[in-house]
């Protein structure tokens, strides 16, 4: 509703352009003037969603909850005509090569939304590289506001990913120069480490069944607080 109602509209004020209909309408009020209210720019938004597909996501239905939440968000953003990119990230079985699954590449079609149900738990995860990759995609967008959401259940871990925590923290800091970043820890995660990497705008959902509700509530706060144009 917040984004849907973000259109140019008229509000009634005590100064502005006089409204003759209100004068002759018989209503006693000091608000007899029209004033144009500009849209706040909340609709001018592009969203990138990263989903951790490491093996630990198999526990407690975490990858299922992540996939379902992505489907629900994609449905909402499709109705609002907000472009969204959804990518799963993992690494090969040996932990050397980074693997990305591009479920939705700004093209929010029914077929692509159905692909989100293929989000799964696989092998390792290299968060920093994947955050940098999504940041580059968001930088290319012309929208005024950019939002990067990372859904994960633990710290970066892969055989050839040395000092992954420090690298991920650096990637997050760089991403914040171009987008609003929200880190979401799912289930019984290493919340202390994840919180240390994200520093702020960090959300912990301990019960996986609450993921979409908690995520939606946090997005409401982010959009109201941060995504307002200056006129």
C-alpha positions as a Python dict, from the first residue, in 0.01 Angstrom:
ca = {
    (1, 'X'): (0, 0, 0),
    (2, 'X'): (288, 237, 79),
    (3, 'X'): (426, 212, -275),
    (4, 'X'): (90, 178, -449),
    (5, 'X'): (-35, 508, -307),
    (6, 'X'): (277, 699, -408),
    (7, 'X'): (124, 916, -678),
    (8, 'X'): (93, 1289, -727),
    (9, 'X'): (-218, 1403, -544),
    (10, 'X'): (-398, 1710, -409),
    (11, 'X'): (-428, 1795, -44),
    (12, 'X'): (-632, 2074, 114),
    (13, 'X'): (-444, 2351, 297),
    (14, 'X'): (-506, 2694, 446),
    (15, 'X'): (-293, 2848, 168),
    (16, 'X'): (-242, 2766, -197),
    (17, 'X'): (-478, 2769, -496),
    (18, 'X'): (-837, 2845, -392),
    (19, 'X'): (-1090, 2562, -446),
    (20, 'X'): (-1428, 2708, -546),
    (21, 'X'): (-1608, 2377, -494),
    (22, 'X'): (-1509, 2376, -129),
    (23, 'X'): (-1614, 2740, -87),
    (24, 'X'): (-1963, 2684, -228),
    (25, 'X'): (-2001, 2334, -86),
    (26, 'X'): (-2140, 2467, 239),
    (27, 'X'): (-1866, 2310, 449),
    (28, 'X'): (-1712, 2531, 718),
    (29, 'X'): (-1337, 2484, 709),
    (30, 'X'): (-1021, 2691, 679),
    (31, 'X'): (-876, 2439, 432),
    (32, 'X'): (-1013, 2606, 119),
    (33, 'X'): (-699, 2582, -92),
    (34, 'X'): (-551, 2311, -315),
    (35, 'X'): (-189, 2219, -282),
    (36, 'X'): (-18, 1966, -506),
    (37, 'X'): (154, 1685, -319),
    (38, 'X'): (439, 1542, -520),
    (39, 'X'): (505, 1166, -521),
    (40, 'X'): (776, 1077, -270),
    (41, 'X'): (966, 854, -510),
    (42, 'X'): (906, 529, -325),
    (43, 'X'): (801, 367, -654),
    (44, 'X'): (1135, 458, -813),
    (45, 'X'): (1297, 143, -679),
    (46, 'X'): (1497, -161, -795),
    (47, 'X'): (1543, -465, -570),
    (48, 'X'): (1815, -731, -574),
    (49, 'X'): (1768, -1044, -360),
    (50, 'X'): (2053, -1284, -281),
    (51, 'X'): (1970, -1626, -137),
    (52, 'X'): (2227, -1843, 38),
    (53, 'X'): (2210, -2195, -109),
    (54, 'X'): (2473, -2353, 116),
    (55, 'X'): (2421, -2701, 255),
    (56, 'X'): (2325, -2573, 600),
    (57, 'X'): (2011, -2416, 451),
    (58, 'X'): (1861, -2765, 439),
    (59, 'X'): (1791, -2765, 813),
    (60, 'X'): (1448, -2666, 952),
    (61, 'X'): (1310, -2588, 607),
    (62, 'X'): (1520, -2273, 572),
    (63, 'X'): (1568, -2288, 195),
    (64, 'X'): (1196, -2360, 149),
    (65, 'X'): (1100, -2055, 355),
    (66, 'X'): (1352, -1844, 163),
    (67, 'X'): (1211, -1959, -173),
    (68, 'X'): (851, -1900, -68),
    (69, 'X'): (936, -1553, 63),
    (70, 'X'): (1104, -1469, -269),
    (71, 'X'): (793, -1583, -456),
    (72, 'X'): (569, -1366, -239),
    (73, 'X'): (794, -1062, -276),
    (74, 'X'): (819, -1114, -653),
    (75, 'X'): (438, -1127, -675),
    (76, 'X'): (410, -799, -486),
    (77, 'X'): (682, -622, -683),
    (78, 'X'): (530, -745, -1009),
    (79, 'X'): (198, -577, -925),
    (80, 'X'): (381, -257, -831),
    (81, 'X'): (603, -269, -1144),
    (82, 'X'): (914, -262, -926),
    (83, 'X'): (1201, -448, -1102),
    (84, 'X'): (1353, -734, -903),
    (85, 'X'): (1652, -965, -954),
    (86, 'X'): (1674, -1290, -754),
    (87, 'X'): (1997, -1489, -745),
    (88, 'X'): (2098, -1794, -543),
    (89, 'X'): (2466, -1827, -447),
    (90, 'X'): (2677, -2125, -353),
    (91, 'X'): (3007, -2289, -453),
    (92, 'X'): (3100, -2622, -606),
    (93, 'X'): (3124, -2939, -397),
    (94, 'X'): (3498, -2892, -341),
    (95, 'X'): (3456, -2530, -236),
    (96, 'X'): (3668, -2370, -506),
    (97, 'X'): (3439, -2233, -779),
    (98, 'X'): (3154, -1990, -711),
    (99, 'X'): (2815, -2086, -856),
    (100, 'X'): (2522, -1851, -913),
    (101, 'X'): (2163, -1940, -1001),
    (102, 'X'): (1986, -1655, -1179),
    (103, 'X'): (1620, -1722, -1111),
    (104, 'X'): (1487, -1379, -1203),
    (105, 'X'): (1686, -1128, -1409),
    (106, 'X'): (1462, -818, -1382),
    (107, 'X'): (1207, -1005, -1596),
    (108, 'X'): (927, -1076, -1348),
    (109, 'X'): (721, -1332, -1538),
    (110, 'X'): (506, -1616, -1404),
    (111, 'X'): (758, -1867, -1541),
    (112, 'X'): (1045, -1696, -1357),
    (113, 'X'): (846, -1676, -1035),
    (114, 'X'): (789, -2050, -1057),
    (115, 'X'): (1166, -2099, -1093),
    (116, 'X'): (1207, -1953, -745),
    (117, 'X'): (1070, -2279, -609),
    (118, 'X'): (1397, -2440, -727),
    (119, 'X'): (1592, -2256, -458),
    (120, 'X'): (1767, -2530, -264),
    (121, 'X'): (2046, -2622, -21),
    (122, 'X'): (2361, -2722, -207),
    (123, 'X'): (2726, -2691, -98),
    (124, 'X'): (2939, -2393, 17),
    (125, 'X'): (2890, -2018, 11),
    (126, 'X'): (3103, -1718, -82),
    (127, 'X'): (2898, -1418, 30),
    (128, 'X'): (3138, -1132, -48),
    (129, 'X'): (3182, -1217, -417),
    (130, 'X'): (2808, -1261, -463),
    (131, 'X'): (2727, -931, -289),
    (132, 'X'): (2972, -753, -519),
    (133, 'X'): (2812, -922, -821),
    (134, 'X'): (2461, -808, -722),
    (135, 'X'): (2590, -460, -639),
    (136, 'X'): (2723, -428, -996),
    (137, 'X'): (2382, -528, -1132),
    (138, 'X'): (2206, -271, -915),
    (139, 'X'): (2454, 3, -1011),
    (140, 'X'): (2348, -40, -1376),
    (141, 'X'): (1983, 32, -1292),
    (142, 'X'): (1847, 382, -1351),
    (143, 'X'): (1606, 377, -1059),
    (144, 'X'): (1669, 633, -787),
    (145, 'X'): (1647, 388, -498),
    (146, 'X'): (1817, 49, -479),
    (147, 'X'): (1766, -223, -222),
    (148, 'X'): (1988, -529, -172),
    (149, 'X'): (1850, -809, 45),
    (150, 'X'): (2071, -1102, 152),
    (151, 'X'): (1899, -1411, 296),
    (152, 'X'): (2146, -1638, 474),
    (153, 'X'): (2178, -1875, 769),
    (154, 'X'): (2545, -1855, 858),
    (155, 'X'): (2890, -1719, 797),
    (156, 'X'): (3076, -1751, 464),
    (157, 'X'): (3241, -2090, 427),
    (158, 'X'): (3426, -2244, 132),
    (159, 'X'): (3763, -2416, 102),
    (160, 'X'): (3921, -2151, -120),
    (161, 'X'): (3749, -1856, 50),
    (162, 'X'): (4005, -1742, 303),
    (163, 'X'): (3902, -1475, 555),
    (164, 'X'): (3549, -1480, 417),
    (165, 'X'): (3406, -1280, 708),
    (166, 'X'): (3636, -982, 653),
    (167, 'X'): (3583, -1000, 276),
    (168, 'X'): (3205, -1010, 313),
    (169, 'X'): (3212, -718, 556),
    (170, 'X'): (3415, -515, 304),
    (171, 'X'): (3172, -609, 23),
    (172, 'X'): (2875, -495, 233),
    (173, 'X'): (3037, -161, 312),
    (174, 'X'): (3106, -102, -59),
    (175, 'X'): (2750, -206, -153),
    (176, 'X'): (2612, 59, 83),
    (177, 'X'): (2765, 326, -138),
    (178, 'X'): (2517, 224, -408),
    (179, 'X'): (2220, 57, -235),
    (180, 'X'): (2042, 9, 94),
    (181, 'X'): (2158, -329, 226),
    (182, 'X'): (1951, -557, 449),
    (183, 'X'): (2106, -873, 591),
    (184, 'X'): (1858, -1138, 706),
    (185, 'X'): (1975, -1428, 924),
    (186, 'X'): (1744, -1729, 914),
    (187, 'X'): (1698, -1986, 1193),
    (188, 'X'): (1966, -2084, 1443),
    (189, 'X'): (2237, -1882, 1274),
    (190, 'X'): (2570, -1751, 1392),
    (191, 'X'): (2397, -1419, 1453),
    (192, 'X'): (2696, -1260, 1628),
    (193, 'X'): (2916, -1309, 1319),
    (194, 'X'): (2644, -1204, 1072),
    (195, 'X'): (2561, -897, 1281),
    (196, 'X'): (2931, -809, 1285),
    (197, 'X'): (2946, -832, 905),
    (198, 'X'): (2637, -618, 843),
    (199, 'X'): (2692, -379, 1137),
    (200, 'X'): (2347, -226, 1086),
    (201, 'X'): (2023, -308, 902),
    (202, 'X'): (2046, -663, 1026),
    (203, 'X'): (1739, -879, 1087),
    (204, 'X'): (1731, -1215, 1266),
    (205, 'X'): (1434, -1445, 1207),
    (206, 'X'): (1473, -1735, 1450),
    (207, 'X'): (1152, -1914, 1346),
    (208, 'X'): (1165, -1987, 972),
    (209, 'X'): (785, -1974, 946),
    (210, 'X'): (803, -1604, 1040),
    (211, 'X'): (1047, -1515, 760),
    (212, 'X'): (806, -1345, 519),
    (213, 'X'): (619, -1161, 796),
    (214, 'X'): (938, -1032, 955),
    (215, 'X'): (1090, -940, 620),
    (216, 'X'): (776, -753, 512),
    (217, 'X'): (767, -558, 838),
    (218, 'X'): (1131, -458, 799),
    (219, 'X'): (1081, -356, 434),
    (220, 'X'): (794, -129, 540),
    (221, 'X'): (1027, 54, 779),
    (222, 'X'): (1306, 79, 520),
    (223, 'X'): (1079, 218, 248),
    (224, 'X'): (913, 475, 474),
    (225, 'X'): (1240, 588, 632),
    (226, 'X'): (1485, 583, 341),
    (227, 'X'): (1313, 596, 3),
    (228, 'X'): (1187, 952, -15),
    (229, 'X'): (1284, 1193, -293),
    (230, 'X'): (1393, 1548, -222),
    (231, 'X'): (1182, 1812, -399),
}
